Amino acid sequence: MTFPVLMDETSDVAKNYQIQPIPTSYFINSKGRIQNKRIGAMNYETMVQEFEKMK
């Protein structure tokens, strides 16, 4: 991997950001705020639908 990976050994980050089981997808708006959160796997069509809701 060519990117950093967070090792949350004490679960502090998971607790602070209410991170649930993987995969969890976060949709971040242009202001940097979480617009929507989806728990579980998503296919491409679902991702596009969620993205379109943000417009």
Rosetta blueprint (number, residue, H / E / L):
1 M L
2 T L
3 F L
4 P L
5 V L
6 L L
7 M L
8 D L
9 E L
10 T L
11 S L
12 D H
13 V H
14 A H
15 K H
16 N H
17 Y L
18 Q L
19 I L
20 Q L
21 P L
22 I L
23 P L
24 T E
25 S E
26 Y E
27 F E
28 I E
29 N L
30 S L
31 K L
32 G L
33 R L
34 I E
35 Q E
36 N E
37 K E
38 R E
39 I E
40 G L
41 A L
42 M L
43 N L
44 Y H
45 E H
46 T H
47 M H
48 V H
49 Q H
50 E H
51 F H
52 E H
53 K H
54 M L
55 K L
